[in-house]
Amino acid sequence: MSKGDFVFSWLPVCVVAVATAAFACSKQRPPNVNAPLRIEPMTLGAVEPSLAPQLTVTADRALVSWIETQGRTSRLKFAERTPSGWSEPRTAASGDDLFTSWADVPSVFRLDAGTLVAQWLQTTDAAIDAYDVRLAFSKDQGRTWSAPTSPHHDGTKTQHGFASLFPAPGRGFGIVWLDGRAIETNAEKGNDNMSVRAATFDRDGKELGEALVDERACDCCPTAVAMTAAGPIAAFRDRSPDEVRDISVARRVNGQWTRPTTVHADVRAARSRRFRAMRARRSPRRFGSTMPGRSAVSGSRSWTMSQRSRRGSSSPISARSSASAGLIGPARAARRRPSPASAPSGPAAIRASPVEAMSCSWPGPKPATAARKCKPQLPTGNTVYTA
């Protein structure tokens, strides 16, 4: 997560809804994968310059958050989707020490009890790009917020980030993040390990415990968490001693994190490959993840799914698009093999396939800015929101 890896995007945040019966789920009949898409731009009260949009969904309620900057001050703003449109933006955090990045984005998450949780990054030492994950809670719809706290307590001036929030039993919540404490505490040993750690909190924001999920992970790829009937599944890019960086998952079972298992062995060393885990909302025992294909030149993507909370995952399915820059959506009980597709000859496009996923594609090789222009996307009901 070095400073040189970040590209700032000073653009107004825009939200688009893609609605189609192809994303509906029914026990009586499979989704109509041939139903037409309806793309609907939505007005959001974000102002320039803004960056780092993030979408979260609890039940069928969607929240979008972003960062606005004015001078040296950055503000974490958010709005919630209502029947009449997006709510008026509110501020969850602000200051001149927020660490802002298009890749490592903050978020606002609504718990089942109605409490809002916000997570963002706060600079601790700008000279060495050190920052901490910060948390705050609101019980009055975001009008007021608690004093910020942190899920980690190592006190090191290192990088802590790429955090993902998820609901926990008892109407509490959990958070998974990348943690660089070993770099400082073991500097004399040449240790550059970035670990994956997690913490859980009760409904009142009291921390219940912190845990090590994986002691060595890729330092430039995000985490993601999907909820299943058996509990949360954390996904991240692992890092072997030989620098092979495959996507791995760990499950939280009976309050403990299982040993990470590889989703698919790419058997290839890589430095910066993005992925995203999908929310299994209508089929709670299925978990899906997307990953870049084996060809780094084409930028193609693959999709895999694990059923009924088993440790193993299916063989990867190719998106079959030589310019696919992202594949995301719900993992549901419908046809999962994507139809053949070729890159469009025009500008950037949004594409849907029978795997019930969204794909952003470009004609020709994937541009360097593809990752920031193609995320994030989350489904709610038969609508997929993208910001």
Phi, psi and omega in degrees: 000049183282160183297326181294343181278349188264137175237118183279142181239097182272077183230151173292142180282133179234142178243134178236135176254132177245112185245137178195151176292346179296341182260000178284157181231130181219139177286336184278325183211152180289161180298150175277096185285352179262002180295144182288150175277146173238113183260125187229104175297143182237143180280127178233138186280044176269145181241159178279148352275142180221158183200179172058053177290147177213138179247138173227151181227130171237124188056239179246026180251125182256137175238140173237137178233159180199173178244131173248142181235139173219112185065232180269355185265133175245143180232131173273112181251160177207159175213155181241141179286129179236168178303334181261004180128197179277140179291166176296134181299142174234160183258128177263329180201152178205161178157171178266008180243013175289132176273117185248140182203146176288336185268317183258092193257149175281178179202161173235130189231134178261126177279165181300328181283355179101346179294139175263139176238131178242140175229138179208178182250139180235126181293133176250335176203100184295333183295331181241018180054046178263139180204158181244157170277133179239148182230147172212157185232149176223132178250008180232044175065025176089009178288318177229155184228152178290167174296138182298146175225178181229143178281347179244151187225028182284336178074009180276148175268075179227186182269130174229123184187200185049054184273148176227128179266151176205155179287149180233163180303153180075024180062026174265200179209165176230167179215138176242139181209165172271138188228126184258018185301328182294335181295322179276316184287340180236031184300324182292343178265004182070028183280122176240028183287131169257120184262165172253125181231163182216155176216153177237152182226152176275182185294343179263005179086010178278128181289133182260341179161156178240147183218150173273125179264315179208131185278350181212114182223166177298136186270000184234011180242145185284165170264167174205151180228131175244141179263134175234175178297335181268001180120184183285149173237119178265134179241143181197169178265118181284174180214114182273167176301337179267012179067023170278128187238088179260157177287132177234160177228151174225141182250146176261112184236124180053040177081004181235147177273132179286165176294134182300142175236147182282131177292313177204136181277100176288335179052050179208131177287142180207156182252327184210093178231124185271154175210172177209138176271149183256150179275124178269080190275315182269339176240083193294352179257010179245143180226133180235153175216155177245155181208153175298151179286179182290336181269113181286339182282316184285331182075016181292161183233154177240162183224138180221159183218144174247131182254145173053040173059026178284163181289325184279165177233161179290165175293144183299143176250128182282142175287347176057035174232121185289354181230027182286128181251359180185145178217119188206150179158182182282148174264111186228172185277066177226182178301135188248354181269123182290150177280154179302143180212147176241157182295140179290158180270350182260210181285186181304145184224155171257130186230143176241148179223168182297355174283001181060051180225165178252141180227129174259126187233153177234148174289129180082196182300147180295129180288161182296335182268009186299319185299318184284338181268354187241018180218159354258167178222135179218141179269149168215120187063232177254026180237136174248124178263137175227138182235000000 
